[in-house]
Each structure stands twice: as C-alpha cells, then as structure tokens.
C-alpha cells in the first residue's frame, strides 16, 4: 500500500489510537487538536466504557437529569443545544432506549469493547515508539445494599 499523508482532527483516545495504527501501517500522520493532549477525558479514562456509567441512564428520573446535563458544558452529557432535526431525532431515540432491558442487552457488548481495548492498550504499551502511562488496577464496584448488587449482577 502506498504511504499516505493523513491529518487526524482530535487527540482523544480515538484519534491517538487511529494515528498509532495508521503510522504502524506506514502512513505519515499529523494530529490536530484544539487543546493540550495531556488534558481532557481521554487523558484520565482512555475511552474506558464502564457499565456503571450507563446503567444509571435507565433509572427513574435520569431522563430529566440528562436533559439538565445537556445544557451544562461541564457535565458528562453536554450536547450543545440547537434546533436540529437530526439531534432531536437522536434525542427521542435515546430516550426510548433508556430502559433496564436495553441496558442489560448492551452490557455484553460494552464488556467486549473493554476487553479488546485493554488488549490493544497493552499491545501499544510494548511499542518503543510510544511513551504513555497505563494502569491496570481493575474495577471496584461499591453497592449501597445487597439488593442493589443482586439486581445489577
């Protein structure tokens, strides 16, 4: 394959991982980001999708909380408010999928994504061309009661 010059917009975990694999494939890659690559969500969680962060979206009252978060730029669910047909359509579909049944069906996929991501991060960590910090401490789930633990198992 002929080497290509590629520009990636965004230095989050997706942009950086994409750049890594494109460069490993022999392409010349430039990353453009509006901020410092040592900051932001990917700096702390490396794109980790934790089940404990999606399960509450199906809980009673979370849709209204999510609606408030959408207008708070510092929230975990900020979406720039605008009158946009596609955004409104997405919002309606999102609300309809915020059910305990949908969340249960999604957990296996999220687990698979996390396991594959961990495998790929460990592979990247072995690369002499990369210098990054990776911790594999595991995940601690704390519950308020044994009933809560049983429901989420």
C-alpha positions in Angstrom: 0.0 0.0 0.0 1.3 3.5 -0.9 2.1 5.7 2.1 -0.4 8.5 2.6 -0.2 11.8 4.4 -3.1 11.8 6.9 -4.4 14.5 9.2 -6.5 13.4 12.2 -8.7 16.0 13.9 -8.8 15.4 17.6 -6.2 14.0 20.0 -8.5 12.0 22.2 -8.1 8.2 22.6 -9.8 7.5 19.3 -7.7 10.0 17.4 -4.5 8.8 19.1 -5.2 5.1 18.6 -6.1 5.7 15.0 -2.9 7.6 14.5 -0.9 4.8 16.1 -2.3 2.1 13.8 -2.0 4.3 10.7 1.6 5.1 11.5 2.3 1.5 12.2 0.9 0.8 8.7 3.5 3.1 7.2 1.5 6.3 6.8 2.6 9.9 7.8 0.2 11.1 10.4 -0.4 14.6 11.9 -2.8 15.1 14.8 -4.6 18.5 15.2 -6.3 19.2 18.4 -7.7 22.4 19.9 -6.2 21.7 23.3 -3.4 20.1 25.1 -3.1 16.3 24.6 -2.3 15.9 28.3 -5.8 17.0 29.3 -9.4 16.0 28.7 -11.5 12.9 29.2 -9.2 10.6 27.3 -6.2 11.6 29.5 -7.9 10.2 32.5 -10.0 7.3 31.3 -8.6 6.4 27.8 -12.0 5.9 26.4 -13.0 3.4 29.0 -16.7 2.5 28.8 -17.7 1.4 32.2 -21.0 -0.4 32.7 -21.6 1.6 36.0 -21.9 4.8 33.9 -24.6 3.6 31.5 -26.8 1.6 33.9 -28.0 4.7 35.8 -29.3 6.1 32.5 -32.2 3.6 32.7 -33.0 4.6 36.3 -36.2 6.5 37.0 -35.7 10.3 36.7 -32.5 10.1 34.7 -34.0 11.4 31.5 -34.9 14.7 33.2 -31.4 14.8 34.8 -29.9 14.1 31.4 -31.9 16.9 29.9 -30.4 19.3 32.5 -26.9 17.9 31.9 -27.3 18.6 28.2 -27.2 22.3 28.9 -24.3 22.2 31.4 -20.9 22.4 29.5 -19.1 20.8 32.4 -21.5 17.8 32.7 -20.7 14.3 31.5 -23.6 14.5 29.0 -23.2 18.0 27.5 -24.6 18.5 24.0 -24.5 22.0 22.5 -28.2 23.0 22.4 -29.5 23.8 18.9 -32.6 23.3 16.9 -31.5 20.5 14.6 -33.8 17.8 13.2 -31.2 15.1 13.5 -30.3 16.0 17.1 -34.0 16.0 18.1 -34.5 12.6 16.4 -31.4 11.2 18.2 -32.8 12.5 21.5 -36.1 10.8 21.0 -34.4 7.5 20.1 -32.1 7.9 23.1 -35.0 8.4 25.5 -36.8 5.3 24.1 -33.7 3.2 24.6 -33.1 4.2 28.2 -34.7 1.1 29.7 -33.4 -1.6 32.0 -33.9 -4.2 29.3 -31.9 -2.2 26.7 -29.1 -1.6 29.2 -28.9 -5.4 30.1 -28.6 -6.2 26.4 -25.8 -3.6 26.0 -23.6 -4.8 28.8 -22.1 -7.8 26.9 -21.1 -5.5 24.1 -19.6 -3.0 26.5 -17.6 -5.8 28.2 -16.3 -7.0 24.8 -15.2 -3.5 23.8 -13.4 -3.0 27.2 -11.6 -6.3 26.9 -10.5 -5.6 23.3 -9.4 -2.1 24.3 -7.3 -3.3 27.2 -5.6 -5.9 24.9 -4.8 -3.2 22.3 -3.6 -0.7 25.0 -1.3 -3.4 26.4 0.0 -4.0 22.8 0.6 -0.3 22.3 2.4 0.0 25.6 5.0 -2.5 24.3 5.8 -0.2 21.4 9.2 1.5 21.7 7.8 4.5 19.7 5.1 5.3 22.4 5.6 6.8 25.8 2.4 6.7 27.8 1.3 5.7 31.3 -1.1 2.7 31.6 -2.5 1.3 34.9 -4.4 -2.0 35.1 -5.8 -1.9 38.6 -9.2 -3.4 37.9 -12.6 -2.0 38.8 -14.2 -1.8 42.2 -18.0 -1.6 42.3 -19.5 -0.4 45.6 -23.2 -1.0 46.4 -25.5 0.6 48.9 -27.2 -2.7 49.7 -27.0 -6.4 48.9 -30.3 -6.0 46.9 -28.7 -3.4 44.6 -25.8 -5.8 44.0 -28.1 -8.6 43.1 -30.2 -6.5 40.7 -27.1 -5.3 38.8 -25.3 -8.7 38.6 
